[in-house]
Amino acid sequence: MKKHVSDYLNKGVKGHFNYDFVDVIVNDDNLLFIDPMLIETSEDQWSKEARLTIQSFFDSFFEAYSEKNDLRKFDLLSHAGEQNGTRLGYGRGDNGKGNTVKGLLGIFTPLEDLIQEISTMRKAEDLSLLIPDFAEDGMSDFLTNI
């Protein structure tokens, strides 16, 4: 039997639109993802703080790749695995399809050359995330661990 957050609050009312939070199923995965555009465009305090945190991460990410700092890249990507506690994304119960540090380092390998070859790239926003094997679930995993 699927249990929602609302079941634990004894509200008896289900559905995201009834709450100020996502009424996720807590004992199974939810095919829901964090939409970075909503964080970017929302003006509430939580979104503003989330924007600053996300911006700081991607600034550090860009800097690590610009400087070819392998230790910093490893450190930044070591937190990007599947966050099972949120139950967001693709998975099969308690194991998602999140990437490993090694997998992410492989996926992002072309970035170093790209950053060096295109001199107009000066910040993380200049990078396109059109990277094979890194789609909505990869971005969602990234954002839940920042």
N, C-alpha and C positions, 0 to 999 in steps of 0.2 A: 504494500500500500504506500503510495507516494505521500510524503509529508511536506508541507509548505512552512515557511517561516511563520505565517499567520496561524497555523495550527498550534504553535508553541506560545502564541500571544493570547490564545483563547478568544479570538475575535470571531471565529466562525465565518468570516467573510474572506473569500479568496480573490486574487487578481491584483496585478500591479497597480492598476488605476485607483484602487481603494486605499493606497498607502503612499507614504513619502519614501518608500524603498521598493526594491524589486522583490516581490513575493516568490522567491525561488523555491524550487523543490530541494530539500536538504538531503535527501537520501538517493538522489539520482542526478545526472547531469542535465543542464538546461541549455537548449540551443539558443543562447543569448550571448551577445558580445558587447564589450564596451565600445561606444561610438565616440571616437576622439573628436569628431566635429561638434558634438553636443557639449563636450567639456570646453572646447575652444570658443563656442559662441554663447554659452550660458554666463550670466552675470551674478549668480549667487556666490556666496563666500566660499563654499566647498569647491566649486568649479574654478574660482580664481586661484585658490591654493593648489588645486590639482594641476592647473596650467603651469604654475611656477615650478612645481616638482617635475612635471614632464619635460618642461623646457630645460631645466637644469640637467636632467638625465641625457637628453639628446645633444645638448651642448658638450657635455663630457664625452659622449659617444663619438661625436664628430671630431673633437679634439684628439681623442685616442687614435682614431683612424688617420687623421691628418698627420700626426706625429709618429705614426707607426709604433705606438706604445703597446706592445703585446701584453704586458702585465696589467695595464689599465683596462684593455679590451676584455681580458679574461675576467677581471674583477667585475666589470659592468655587466657582462653577459652571464655571469655565474648565478645571477638572481632571476633569470628569465625563464625558468622552467614552469611547467604547468602548476597553477595555483588551485589545487583541488578543493580548498576550503570554500571558494566562492561558488563552485558548481556551475561556472559559466564556460561555454565553449563545447567543443567536441570531446567525447570520451566514452568510456564504458564503465561508468560507476565511479570507482576511486582512482582510475588511472586515465589521465588525459593524453593527448598527443603532443604535449609540449616538447620543445626541442631541448637538447643538451647544450652545454657550453661548446663542446667540440663541434656539434652540428651547426650552431649559430656562427661560430668562427669560420666554418667552411662556407656557409651561405653568404656571409658578408665579406669574404676574401676579396672579391672584385672592387670593393669600395676604396681600398687604399689607392689602387691604380687610378680609379676614376677621379678621386679627389685630387691626385697629383696632376692628372692630364687636363683637367678642366679648371683653369686658373680662376674662373669667376665663382667657383664654389667657396664660400666664406663662412657658411653656417649650416647647421643641420637642415634647415628648411629648404636649402638648395638641392638636397638629395631627393630623388624620386624613390618611392618604395615599390618599384616595379621589379621585384627580385623574385626569381623562381623559388618555389617552396616556402614562401613567406607570405601568407594571406591573412584573412581576418582573424583566424584563430591565433596565429603567431603574434599579431599586433595586440590582440586581447591579452594574451599571456604576458607580453611585454608590459602592458599598461597596468595589469593587476599586481605586478611585482616591483614597480618603480617606487 
